[in-house]
Amino acid sequence: MSITTLSAPGSEYGPCLDPCGHIDCQEIRHIAQSKCRTCSLDIGYDREIMMLADGTIVHADCLEGVLEKAGK
């Protein structure tokens, strides 16, 4: 697992500020609007995220909290 962030729209590495036809921008927006499996909030932008082995995307701090509670 690796930690990454989605840059905000309009920023240097983020999607276009306005809706566009770029495939990369559409994929980033789709991920950002998906829900964290742990807290059920939007994944969003400028927050560390992790992709699990099954393809699920979660906030890194949410997953760390779950692992700490489990004693791992």
Secondary structure as the mmCIF struct_conf table of DSSP 4:
data_model
#
loop_
_struct_conf.conf_type_id
_struct_conf.id
_struct_conf.beg_label_comp_id
_struct_conf.beg_label_asym_id
_struct_conf.beg_label_seq_id
_struct_conf.end_label_comp_id
_struct_conf.end_label_asym_id
_struct_conf.end_label_seq_id
STRN STRN1 ILE A 3 THR A 4
HELX_LH_PP_P HELX_LH_PP_P1 LEU A 6 ALA A 8
TURN_TY1_P TURN_TY1_P1 PRO A 9 GLY A 10
BEND BEND1 SER A 11 SER A 11
TURN_TY1_P TURN_TY1_P2 GLU A 12 TYR A 13
BEND BEND2 GLY A 14 GLY A 14
BEND BEND3 LEU A 17 ASP A 18
HELX_RH_AL_P HELX_RH_AL_P1 ILE A 23 GLN A 33
BEND BEND4 SER A 34 SER A 34
STRN STRN2 LYS A 35 LYS A 35
HELX_LH_PP_P HELX_LH_PP_P2 CYS A 36 CYS A 36
TURN_TY1_P TURN_TY1_P3 ARG A 37 CYS A 39
BEND BEND5 LEU A 41 LEU A 41
STRN STRN3 ASP A 42 ASP A 42
BEND BEND6 TYR A 45 ARG A 47
STRN STRN4 ILE A 49 MET A 51
TURN_TY1_P TURN_TY1_P4 ALA A 53 ASP A 54
BEND BEND7 GLY A 55 GLY A 55
STRN STRN5 ILE A 57 HIS A 59
HELX_RH_AL_P HELX_RH_AL_P2 ALA A 60 LYS A 69
TURN_TY1_P TURN_TY1_P5 ALA A 70 GLY A 71
#
